[in-house]
Amino acid sequence: MFTTYFFLLLLGFQLWYWASPQVKMPPAGYQEFILKNPQYSRMAGSALVVLASLLFVLKLGLMTGLCAWLVGLMGVGSLVVALAPFRYLRLPTVLALYVGFLIMEVAL
């Protein structure tokens, strides 16, 4: 289930990133909706990040869950900031990685 927690963090941080006024890249696909409705996107991103933090805390306990959430948030944040300008984090790519990692997590 950790794959799902990190996936929620990734989606939440991406919503925050694309809703930021500092991002100066032309939108493609779902990013147009995010740019037109930044307030809703920030709220949805916040909800996903809070949900992921709650799931981490429920799974690992209070302090360990918060530390895992913080480390995960820093990890996905650096991935989004570093890879978003190159457009590596497209929806099909992220979904394929999520499904692949989820299969590995469940099978192993």
Steps between C-alpha positions, in 0.01 A plus 500: 500500500797734524490535123154650527610738777790628291275520194259723695792718609619526141159600369447751780838662450449512124172682551672750727784542251281559196271738691798715597518835319878463460466210255545644153452195278231464235219273622428163348190291566377500858737786588267743323229427756750547783612838364140616454399391852806540723302532823322166449825338396675618816213372713502163325879479532479586869232236551715235330807589705303502826341166408844354433627630834206345681556168325870506590416575865236226515734247346826584682403689815516869579867596491618241249204578274568873509870446429420265211249752366754781519771295328251391233384858447859617457566214257199557278550876524852476367384264224222733393715813504789330319306299241191713426680741264606201287140367500606156622215485750213459257188323618554174303859477624406560862213250481722236340763546771233488770350176369844345456610586852165393643533159335851462639384605846210255506686212337811522713 
